[in-house]
């Protein structure tokens, strides 16, 4: 029987470290799958293997391991001008790298700088300092490389650097040996630092919720009143309900929590007392505070405004929207995009292949061509030295780190804007989308009917509403206040201020309508069929209502004291954000936008005309019809292009699953929407979808640039090394520099969409398959 173990690994500095652990754990007997994300440190292992065996293998490879729950709720931040220095001093391995810098700098001055200026010859002190820098900075690297070779029989980057440093010592290049190891150690430390920065951007989500909240509970075991009137403990009947500061983990569903002005809301709930404005930008990405009143939902992590409110808890802390977001992002980091998998497979075979090439470079020219093996006295590089350069240049750090750091940064930035991208593969798939299908009701439209037109029989303003139209609406609203039908709620909501008291003697008949007495008059609100039988009206009215019905409107006929008085048209309305969102998607590179709906063709065409940019309409579809339509649309896409589907939740789950990228409008963060889709828009509209699409395109461009830059730089230095025009320290500087550049380039996505944060190119162009 397969078991699933989730552990957290610490001490990881780069993606290559993660690959070494994945290989080591994956070789354990019984392991079926093993995935480790270097950004989160989360290791997930499935198979017939014990947790103790997994932990022992990780420790054998030189890393610390703990239960996943041991992750700190408030992660340490190393931001600021001296953030990297503080990070270096926070761990033993990185502190040794810093000590290596302090030793190698005077060694370089004594052995390279002063002799170059003819001020002094090389000294023994300089050699000792260089060897000391090599020892302190190289010890963790050599230990890791040897352990990986011993435990998993694989050649890692750390082993390559160790061999290169030893080779430099053999030929007496002590300063270069020390510099190579120190530069590599500092580069690894900087990769770990940037990884920690990306990790902090995600983990800081959980730090937004307060640790304690003020819960309204009865005074328990009150010492002040014990013994009074027979009170012997339990809830105190004299004190009543009081505020108690308790940890959020101890608050149950149904309890009431007081949130003071300016406080963070600790748990999801519904307001039962008070009105305020809530800044929920951390959840939905909305830039402005949202008014909230009794009955409205508030989410954990949101910031309360200027008024105190009391909320009734609807989810425990572990299941709050904020907690689920953080959990989904962490789990999503374990997935790998196809491009990242390709890079990882390449690096797996690339490293040992380079060792073989280096051996050939060191031996073939001297043995076959009679070239020098050692460096010549005149400074000509021997082939052994050039082989050492190849070992250094060959380190695939930049290549391996270029993809995951970019994609994780994109996911973190999307989360900051209220968009959940559930995995690196989702980022790549969304970037390749060239067609998007939209559900109509609840996605492009509000999904709730609204009054769109009122026309009294004696209307005095054919171009709009008049006083008599307002009276028809008021009479209908007085009757509909007694009904719970969605159309009735739309009529009541349209009333700015009720003109009449709620109707009396209300009687409802299913499928026909409702009647009641309003201000002494008999008022009937019903269907067209009912009025055809009971209330004579003109053919012009019939023509108007048929035209409205063809465009997706429902008409409610109103009669007063046995005579036709007018009609009210009700329809689902387009979201304000839909028009602009579709225009932005078109500008961003989406070539085909399709509407899928179960509604009539006339209603769909009416909405499409209002929204604009819709290329195709498929109406009167059942759920299985939507799935078949998506499959047909996918077959029409160019090779490498994907198709996305946007729906409003669980009712669109089959279509969301059938698309390459399922995008759900989460609204208040429903669990169903989060689980069903690949992408969740936390704000209940389409406004953030163009941002998410542009971000994914930018991430894919950045990944491709990083890979091309890494490979190109290595090829250039390969050529220089073979030509004898490079050095060991220049080779390691190029490797470390490439790693730092691609890492920083990927991290820029954490600020995507903010001023002064340009990416490689703002030009929109199709992504090649």
C-alpha positions in Angstrom: 0.0 0.0 0.0 1.4 3.4 -1.0 2.0 6.0 1.7 2.5 9.7 1.3 5.1 11.5 3.3 5.5 15.3 3.4 8.7 16.6 4.9 10.5 20.0 4.9 14.2 20.0 3.9 16.5 22.9 5.0 19.9 23.8 3.8 19.0 23.8 0.1 20.8 26.6 -1.9 19.8 25.8 -5.4 17.8 23.6 -7.8 20.8 21.3 -8.2 20.7 20.5 -4.5 17.1 19.6 -4.9 17.8 17.3 -7.8 20.5 15.5 -5.8 18.0 14.9 -3.0 15.3 13.7 -5.4 17.7 11.2 -7.0 18.9 10.0 -3.6 15.4 9.5 -2.1 14.1 8.2 -5.4 16.6 5.3 -5.3 15.1 4.0 -2.0 13.3 0.7 -2.3 9.6 1.2 -2.5 9.6 4.9 -3.6 7.2 5.5 -6.5 7.4 9.3 -6.8 9.6 11.9 -5.2 9.3 15.7 -5.7 11.3 18.4 -3.9 10.8 22.1 -4.5 13.9 24.2 -3.7 11.8 27.4 -3.1 9.6 25.9 -0.4 11.8 23.1 0.8 8.8 20.8 0.6 9.6 17.1 -0.1 6.7 14.8 -1.1 7.4 11.1 -1.3 4.9 8.4 -2.3 5.4 4.7 -2.1 5.9 1.7 0.2 8.7 3.4 2.3 8.8 4.7 5.9 9.2 8.3 6.8 12.3 7.4 8.9 14.0 5.9 5.9 13.3 9.0 3.8 14.6 11.3 6.5 17.7 9.2 7.0 18.6 9.3 3.3 18.1 13.1 3.2 20.4 13.5 6.3 22.9 11.1 4.7 23.1 13.6 1.8 24.0 16.4 4.2 20.7 18.2 4.7 18.4 18.8 7.6 14.8 17.5 7.5 11.7 18.0 9.6 7.9 17.6 9.4 6.2 19.9 7.0 4.3 21.5 9.9 7.6 22.8 11.3 7.6 25.6 8.8 7.6 29.0 10.6 4.4 31.0 10.3 6.3 34.2 10.1 9.3 33.7 7.9 12.6 35.5 8.5 13.1 38.3 6.0 16.6 39.3 4.9 15.5 42.3 2.8 17.4 45.6 2.8 20.9 46.8 2.0 22.6 44.3 4.3 20.1 41.5 3.8 22.6 39.2 2.0 25.2 39.8 4.7 22.7 38.8 7.4 21.8 35.7 5.4 25.5 34.7 5.1 25.8 34.9 8.9 22.6 32.9 9.6 23.9 29.5 8.6 27.2 27.6 9.2 27.8 26.8 5.5 27.3 30.4 4.4 29.2 31.8 7.3 32.2 29.6 6.2 31.8 31.1 2.7 32.0 34.6 4.2 35.1 33.6 6.2 36.6 32.4 2.9 36.2 35.9 1.4 38.1 37.4 4.4 40.9 35.0 3.7 41.1 35.0 -0.1 41.2 38.8 -0.4 44.6 39.3 1.3 45.8 36.2 -0.4 45.1 37.7 -3.8 46.7 41.0 -2.8 49.9 39.2 -1.7 50.1 36.6 -4.5 48.6 38.4 -7.4 48.3 42.2 -6.8 51.7 43.1 -5.4 53.7 40.8 -7.8 51.7 42.3 -10.8 52.8 45.8 -9.6 56.4 44.5 -9.1 56.1 45.6 -5.4 56.8 42.1 -3.9 57.1 38.5 -5.0 54.6 35.8 -4.1 54.7 34.9 -0.5 54.2 31.8 1.7 51.7 33.8 3.7 49.5 34.3 0.6 49.6 30.6 -0.2 48.6 29.7 3.4 45.7 32.2 3.3 44.6 30.9 -0.1 44.6 27.3 1.1 42.8 28.3 4.3 40.1 30.0 2.1 39.9 26.8 0.0 39.5 24.7 3.1 36.8 26.7 5.0 34.7 27.6 2.0 35.2 24.3 0.2 34.5 21.9 3.1 30.7 22.0 2.9 30.9 21.8 -1.0 33.3 18.9 -1.0 31.4 17.0 1.7 28.1 17.4 -0.3 29.7 16.3 -3.5 31.4 13.2 -2.0 28.2 12.2 -0.1 26.2 12.4 -3.3 28.8 10.3 -5.1 28.9 7.7 -2.3 25.1 7.5 -1.6 23.6 8.0 -5.1 26.6 7.3 -7.3 26.0 10.5 -9.2 28.4 13.3 -10.2 27.1 16.6 -8.9 28.1 20.2 -9.4 29.7 20.3 -6.0 31.9 17.3 -7.0 32.9 19.1 -10.2 34.1 22.1 -8.3 35.9 20.0 -5.7 37.8 18.2 -8.5 38.7 21.5 -10.2 40.0 22.9 -6.9 42.1 19.8 -6.1 43.5 19.9 -9.6 44.5 23.6 -9.2 46.3 22.7 -6.0 48.1 19.9 -7.7 49.6 22.3 -10.3 50.4 24.8 -7.5 47.8 27.4 -8.4 46.8 27.9 -4.8 45.3 31.4 -5.2 43.2 30.2 -8.1 42.1 27.1 -6.2 41.0 29.2 -3.2 39.3 31.9 -5.4 37.4 29.2 -7.4 36.0 27.7 -4.3 35.2 31.0 -2.6 33.4 32.4 -5.6 31.4 29.2 -6.1 30.5 29.2 -2.4 29.4 32.8 -2.5 27.4 32.1 -5.7 25.7 29.2 -4.0 24.9 31.3 -1.0 23.4 34.0 -3.2 21.2 31.5 -5.0 20.0 30.4 -1.5 19.4 34.0 -0.6 17.4 34.7 -3.7 15.5 31.4 -3.2 14.7 32.5 0.4 13.4 35.9 -0.9 11.1 34.1 -3.3 10.0 31.7 -0.5 9.4 34.7 1.8 7.1 36.3 -0.8 4.8 33.2 -0.6 5.1 32.3 3.1 4.4 35.9 4.1 0.8 35.3 3.1 0.3 33.3 6.3 1.8 36.0 8.4 -1.0 38.3 7.4 -3.5 36.6 9.7 -3.1 37.6 13.4 -2.1 34.9 15.9 -4.9 35.8 18.3 -8.4 37.2 18.0 -11.0 38.6 20.4 -13.8 36.0 20.7 -17.1 36.7 22.5 -17.5 33.9 25.1 -19.1 33.6 28.5 -17.0 34.0 31.6 -16.0 30.5 32.7 -15.4 29.4 36.3 -15.6 33.0 37.5 -13.8 33.4 40.8 -15.5 36.6 41.6 -19.0 34.9 41.7 -18.2 31.4 42.8 -20.7 30.4 45.5 -23.1 33.2 44.7 -26.7 32.0 44.4 -25.5 28.4 44.1 -23.0 29.1 41.3 -20.3 26.4 41.4 -18.5 26.8 38.1 -18.9 26.8 34.3 -20.5 29.7 32.4 -21.0 32.6 34.8 -24.6 33.8 34.9 -23.6 37.2 36.3 -20.8 38.3 34.0 -22.5 37.4 30.7 -20.6 37.4 27.4 -17.0 38.9 27.4 -14.1 39.3 25.0 -11.4 36.7 25.3 -8.1 36.8 23.4 -7.5 33.3 22.1 -5.3 31.7 19.4 -7.1 31.6 16.1 -6.6 27.8 16.0 -8.9 27.5 19.0 -11.8 29.3 17.5 -14.7 27.2 16.3 -17.2 27.7 13.5 -20.2 29.7 14.7 -18.3 31.7 17.3 -18.4 35.5 17.2 -15.2 37.6 16.9 -14.8 41.3 17.4 -12.5 43.1 14.9 -11.4 46.6 16.0 -10.6 49.4 13.6 -7.3 48.9 11.7 -7.0 45.2 12.8 -6.4 42.3 10.5 -9.3 39.9 10.2 -8.2 36.5 11.6 -10.8 34.2 10.2 -13.4 33.9 7.4 -16.8 35.0 8.5 -20.0 36.9 8.0 -20.6 40.4 9.6 -23.4 40.2 12.2 -22.8 43.7 13.7 -21.4 47.0 12.3 -20.5 48.5 9.0 -17.0 49.2 7.7 -14.7 49.2 4.7 -12.3 46.3 4.3 -9.0 46.3 2.4 -9.0 42.8 0.9 -6.2 43.4 -1.7 -4.1 40.6 -0.3 -6.8 38.1 -1.3 -8.5 39.6 -4.4 -6.0 42.1 -5.6 -8.6 45.0 -5.4 -6.8 48.3 -5.0 -9.6 50.1 -3.1 -11.3 49.1 0.2 -14.7 47.5 -0.2 -17.8 48.6 1.8 -19.1 45.8 4.1 -22.2 45.6 6.1 -24.3 43.1 8.1 -24.6 39.8 6.0 -21.5 40.4 3.9 -18.6 38.0 3.9 -15.1 39.0 5.1 -11.9 37.0 4.6 -9.0 36.2 6.9 -6.0 38.4 6.2 -8.1 41.4 5.1 -7.6 44.7 6.9 -10.5 46.3 8.7 -11.3 49.9 8.2 -12.3 52.7 10.6 -15.2 50.9 12.4 -15.4 48.0 14.7 -17.3 44.9 13.5 -18.5 41.6 14.9 -18.2 38.6 12.6 -19.6 35.0 12.9 -16.9 32.5 12.0 -17.7 30.4 9.0 -14.4 28.5 8.6 -11.8 27.4 11.1 -8.3 28.8 10.8 -6.8 25.8 8.9 -9.6 26.0 6.3 -9.8 29.8 5.8 -9.4 31.3 2.4 -6.0 32.6 3.2 -4.8 29.2 4.6 -6.1 27.4 1.5 -4.3 29.9 -0.8 -1.0 29.4 0.9 -1.4 25.7 0.9 -2.4 25.5 -2.8 0.6 27.7 -3.7 3.0 25.5 -1.7 1.6 22.4 -3.3 1.7 24.0 -6.7 5.4 24.6 -6.4 6.0 20.8 -6.6 4.7 20.6 -10.2 7.2 21.2 -13.0 6.5 22.8 -16.3 7.4 20.7 -19.4 10.2 23.2 -20.2 11.6 22.7 -16.7 11.4 18.9 -17.0 13.4 19.1 -20.2 16.1 21.2 -18.6 16.3 18.8 -15.6 16.7 15.8 -17.9 19.4 17.6 -19.9 21.3 18.5 -16.8 21.1 14.9 -15.5 23.1 13.6 -18.4 25.1 16.8 -19.1 27.2 16.8 -16.0 28.7 13.4 -16.2 29.2 13.9 -20.0 31.3 17.0 -19.3 33.5 15.0 -16.9 34.2 12.6 -19.7 34.9 15.4 -22.1 37.3 17.0 -19.6 39.2 13.7 -19.3 39.5 13.5 -23.1 40.7 17.2 -23.3 43.4 16.5 -20.6 44.7 13.3 -22.2 44.1 13.2 -26.0 46.2 16.3 -27.1 49.2 15.3 -25.0 49.1 11.7 -26.0 48.1 12.0 -29.6 49.4 15.4 -30.6 52.3 15.8 -28.2 50.9 18.9 -26.6 51.9 19.9 -23.1 50.0 18.3 -20.2 51.2 20.8 -17.5 51.4 24.6 -17.8 54.6 25.7 -19.5 57.1 28.0 -17.8 56.3 30.7 -20.4 52.7 30.8 -19.3 51.3 28.6 -22.0 48.3 26.7 -20.6 48.7 22.9 -20.5 45.7 20.7 -21.4 45.3 19.6 -17.8 44.6 23.2 -16.8 42.2 23.6 -19.7 40.3 20.5 -18.6 40.0 22.0 -15.1 38.5 25.1 -16.7 36.0 22.9 -18.5 34.9 21.3 -15.3 34.2 24.8 -13.8 32.5 26.2 -16.8 30.4 23.0 -17.2 28.5 23.5 -13.9 24.9 23.7 -15.0 23.8 26.0 -12.1 22.6 28.8 -14.3 20.8 26.4 -16.6 19.1 24.5 -13.8 18.0 27.5 -11.7 16.9 29.6 -14.7 13.5 28.0 -15.0 12.1 27.3 -11.4 13.1 30.6 -9.9 11.3 32.4 -12.8 8.1 30.4 -12.6 7.9 30.5 -8.8 8.3 34.2 -8.9 5.5 34.5 -11.4 3.2 32.4 -9.2 4.1 34.5 -6.1 3.4 37.8 -8.0 0.1 36.4 -9.3 -0.9 35.5 -5.8 -0.2 39.1 -4.7 -2.7 40.3 -7.3 -5.4 37.8 -6.3 -4.7 35.2 -8.9 -3.8 31.6 -8.0 -1.7 29.8 -10.6 -1.7 26.2 -9.5 1.7 25.0 -10.7 4.6 25.8 -13.0 3.0 23.8 -15.7 0.0 26.1 -15.5 2.1 29.1 -16.0 3.6 27.7 -19.2 0.2 26.4 -20.5 -1.4 29.7 -19.9 1.4 31.5 -21.7 0.8 29.3 -24.7 -3.0 30.0 -24.9 -4.2 31.5 -28.1 -7.9 30.8 -27.6 -10.1 31.3 -24.6 -13.7 30.0 -24.1 -16.0 31.9 -21.7 -19.1 30.7 -20.0 -21.7 33.4 -20.3 -23.8 33.4 -17.1 -21.9 34.4 -14.0 -18.6 34.9 -16.0 -19.2 37.5 -18.6 -22.4 38.5 -16.9 -23.2 39.0 -13.2 -25.2 35.8 -13.0 -28.1 37.6 -11.2 -31.1 39.2 -12.9 -31.6 43.0 -12.8 -34.4 45.2 -14.0 -33.4 46.6 -17.4 -36.6 48.3 -18.5 -40.0 49.4 -17.2 -42.8 50.5 -19.4 -46.2 51.7 -18.2 -49.2 51.4 -20.5 -49.6 55.2 -20.4 -45.8 56.0 -20.3 -45.1 59.6 -21.1 -41.4 59.1 -21.9 -40.8 56.4 -24.6 -37.0 57.0 -24.4 -36.8 56.2 -20.6 -38.7 55.9 -17.4 -41.4 58.3 -16.3 -43.3 58.9 -13.1 -46.0 56.4 -14.2 -43.3 53.8 -14.9 -41.9 54.3 -11.5 -45.3 53.7 -10.0 -45.7 50.4 -11.9 -42.3 49.3 -10.5 -43.3 50.4 -7.0 -46.6 48.5 -7.1 -44.9 45.4 -8.3 -42.1 45.8 -5.7 -44.7 45.9 -2.9 -46.1 42.6 -4.0 -42.7 41.0 -4.7 -41.4 41.9 -1.3 -43.3 38.8 -0.1 -41.6 36.5 -2.6 -38.2 34.8 -2.6 -38.1 34.2 -6.4 -34.9 35.5 -8.0 -36.9 37.7 -10.4 -38.8 39.1 -7.4 -35.5 40.0 -5.7 -34.4 41.8 -8.8 -37.6 44.0 -8.8 -37.2 44.8 -5.1 -33.5 45.6 -5.6 -34.5 48.1 -8.4 -36.5 50.2 -5.9 -34.4 53.2 -4.7 -37.0 53.8 -2.0 -40.2 51.8 -1.4 -43.2 53.9 -2.3 -45.8 51.5 -0.8 -45.9 49.2 2.2 -45.5 45.5 1.6 -48.6 44.0 0.0 -51.3 42.2 2.0 -53.1 39.0 1.3 -50.4 37.8 -1.1 -51.0 34.6 -3.0 -48.5 33.0 -5.4 -49.2 30.5 -8.1 -46.3 28.5 -9.5 -45.6 29.3 -13.1 -48.1 32.2 -13.3 -47.2 34.9 -10.8 -48.2 36.5 -7.6 -51.1 38.8 -6.5 -51.8 41.0 -3.4 -53.4 44.2 -2.2 -51.3 47.3 -2.2 -52.7 50.6 -0.9 -56.3 49.3 -1.5 -55.6 48.1 -5.0 -55.5 44.5 -6.4 -52.0 44.1 -8.0 -51.0 41.1 -10.1 -47.5 40.4 -11.3 -47.3 37.5 -13.7 -46.3 35.8 -16.9 -47.2 36.9 -20.4 -49.3 33.7 -20.8 -51.4 34.6 -17.7 -52.0 38.1 -19.0 -53.0 36.8 -22.4 -55.9 35.0 -20.6 -56.9 37.5 -18.0 -55.7 41.0 -18.9 -56.3 42.4 -22.4 -53.3 44.3 -23.8 -52.3 45.6 -27.3 -50.4 43.7 -30.0 -47.7 46.4 -29.7 -47.0 45.2 -26.1 -46.8 41.6 -27.3 -44.3 42.6 -30.0 -42.1 44.5 -27.5 -42.0 41.6 -25.1 -41.2 39.1 -27.8 -38.3 41.2 -29.0 -37.0 41.5 -25.5 -37.4 37.7 -24.9 -35.4 37.1 -28.1 -32.5 39.1 -26.5 -32.5 37.1 -23.3 -34.9 39.3 -21.2 -37.8 38.0 -19.1 -40.8 40.2 -18.9 -43.1 40.5 -15.9 -46.5 41.8 -16.7 -48.2 44.1 -14.1 -52.0 44.4 -13.7 -53.9 46.8 -11.3 -57.6 46.2 -10.5 -58.2 44.0 -13.4 -56.5 46.1 -16.0 -53.1 45.8 -17.7 -50.7 48.5 -16.2 -47.3 47.8 -17.8 -44.4 45.4 -17.9 -41.0 45.1 -16.3 -38.1 43.5 -18.2 -35.5 41.6 -16.2 -32.2 40.2 -17.6 -28.8 39.1 -16.6 -26.4 42.0 -17.2 -22.8 42.2 -18.4 -20.1 42.8 -15.8 -18.5 46.1 -16.1 -15.1 44.5 -16.2 -15.9 42.1 -19.0 -15.6 44.5 -21.9 -12.2 45.9 -20.9 -10.9 42.5 -19.9 -11.6 41.0 -23.4 -10.1 44.1 -25.1 -7.0 43.7 -23.0 -6.8 39.9 -23.7 -7.0 40.7 -27.5 -4.2 43.2 -27.2 -2.1 40.8 -25.2 -2.2 38.1 -27.9 -5.4 36.1 -27.6 -6.5 35.4 -31.1 -9.8 33.7 -30.6 -12.5 34.3 -28.0 -15.5 32.0 -27.8 -18.7 32.1 -25.7 -20.2 28.8 -24.5 -23.7 28.9 -22.9 -26.7 26.9 -22.3 -28.9 29.9 -22.9 -30.7 30.7 -26.1 -28.8 32.0 -29.2 -30.7 35.3 -29.0 -29.7 35.9 -25.4 -26.1 34.9 -26.1 -25.9 37.2 -29.2 -27.2 40.1 -27.1 -24.5 39.7 -24.4 -21.8 39.2 -27.0 -22.8 42.4 -28.7 -22.5 44.3 -25.4 -19.2 42.7 -24.5 -17.5 42.9 -27.9 -14.4 40.9 -29.0 -16.4 37.6 -29.0 -15.5 35.7 -32.2 -17.8 32.7 -31.9 -21.0 31.8 -30.0 -22.1 28.3 -29.1 -25.5 28.4 -27.5 -28.0 26.0 -26.0 -25.3 23.7 -24.8 -25.5 21.0 -22.2 -22.4 20.4 -19.9 -21.3 17.5 -22.2 -21.8 19.7 -25.2 -19.4 22.3 -23.8 -16.8 19.6 -23.3 -17.1 18.4 -26.9 -17.0 22.0 -28.2 -13.7 22.6 -26.3 -12.2 19.4 -27.8 -13.1 20.6 -31.2 -11.6 24.0 -30.6 -8.4 22.5 -29.3 -8.1 20.4 -32.5 -8.2 23.6 -34.5 -5.3 25.3 -32.6 -1.8 25.6 -34.0 0.8 23.1 -32.8 2.0 24.0 -29.3 -0.9 26.4 -28.6 -3.4 25.7 -25.8 -7.0 26.6 -25.1 -8.3 28.0 -21.8 -11.8 27.9 -20.4 -13.2 30.5 -17.9 -16.2 29.5 -15.7 -17.8 30.6 -12.5 -17.3 27.5 -10.4 -18.4 24.0 -9.8 -21.2 23.9 -12.5 -18.5 24.4 -15.1 -16.2 21.8 -13.7 -16.4 19.3 -16.7 -15.5 22.1 -19.2 -12.8 23.4 -16.9 -11.2 20.0 -16.7 -11.5 19.5 -20.5 -9.6 22.7 -21.3 -5.8 22.9 -21.2 -6.1 25.6 -18.6 -9.3 25.8 -16.5 -9.9 29.3 -15.0 -12.5 29.7 -12.2 -13.9 32.9 -10.8 -13.5 32.2 -7.1 -15.5 35.2 -5.8 -15.2 34.8 -2.1 -12.7 32.0 -2.5 -15.1 29.0 -2.7 -13.4 25.6 -2.0 -15.1 24.1 -5.1 -13.6 26.7 -7.5 -10.2 26.4 -6.0 -10.1 22.7 -6.4 -11.7 22.4 -9.8 -9.5 24.9 -11.8 -5.9 25.4 -12.7 -6.2 29.2 -12.2 -8.5 30.9 -9.7 -9.4 34.6 -10.0 -10.1 35.6 -6.3 -11.9 38.7 -7.3 -15.3 37.9 -8.8 -14.7 39.3 -12.2 -12.3 39.1 -15.2 -10.2 42.2 -14.4 -7.1 40.2 -13.3 -7.2 37.7 -16.2 -5.3 39.9 -18.7 -2.7 40.6 -16.0 -2.3 36.8 -15.3 -2.0 36.1 -19.1 0.6 38.8 -19.6 2.5 37.7 -16.5 2.6 34.1 -17.8 3.9 35.3 -21.2 6.5 37.4 -19.5 7.6 34.4 -17.4 8.0 32.2 -20.5 10.0 34.8 -22.3 12.2 35.2 -19.3 12.8 31.4 -19.0 13.7 31.2 -22.7 16.1 34.2 -22.4 17.7 32.7 -19.3 18.3 29.3 -21.0 19.7 30.9 -24.1 21.9 33.2 -22.1 23.2 30.3 -19.9 23.9 28.0 -22.8 25.4 30.8 -24.9 27.8 32.0 -22.2 29.0 28.4 -21.5 29.7 27.8 -25.2 31.7 31.0 -25.4 33.8 30.0 -22.4 34.2 26.5 -23.7 35.8 27.9 -26.8 38.0 30.3 -24.8 39.1 27.4 -22.5 40.0 25.1 -25.4 41.9 28.0 -27.0 43.9 28.6 -23.8 42.5 32.1 -23.5 40.6 31.7 -20.1 41.6 31.1 -16.5 40.1 29.1 -13.6 39.0 32.1 -11.7 37.5 33.7 -14.8 35.6 30.5 -15.6 34.1 30.3 -12.1 33.3 34.0 -12.2 31.4 33.4 -15.5 29.5 30.5 -14.1 28.6 32.2 -10.8 27.8 35.4 -12.7 25.5 33.6 -15.1 23.7 32.0 -12.2 23.3 35.3 -10.4 22.1 37.1 -13.6 19.4 34.6 -14.5 18.3 34.4 -10.9 17.9 38.1 -10.6 16.2 38.3 -14.0 13.7 35.7 -12.8 13.1 37.5 -9.5 12.1 40.6 -11.3 8.8 39.0 -11.9 8.0 39.5 -8.2 7.6 43.2 -9.2 5.9 42.6 -12.6 3.2 45.2 -13.3 4.7 47.8 -11.0 6.4 51.0 -12.1 10.1 50.8 -13.1 10.0 47.0 -13.4 10.4 46.3 -17.2 11.1 42.8 -18.4 13.1 41.6 -21.3 10.7 42.9 -23.8 7.3 44.5 -23.7 6.6 43.6 -27.3 3.7 41.1 -27.7 4.4 38.4 -30.1 3.3 34.8 -30.7 5.1 32.2 -28.7 6.7 29.7 -31.0 5.7 26.1 -30.5 
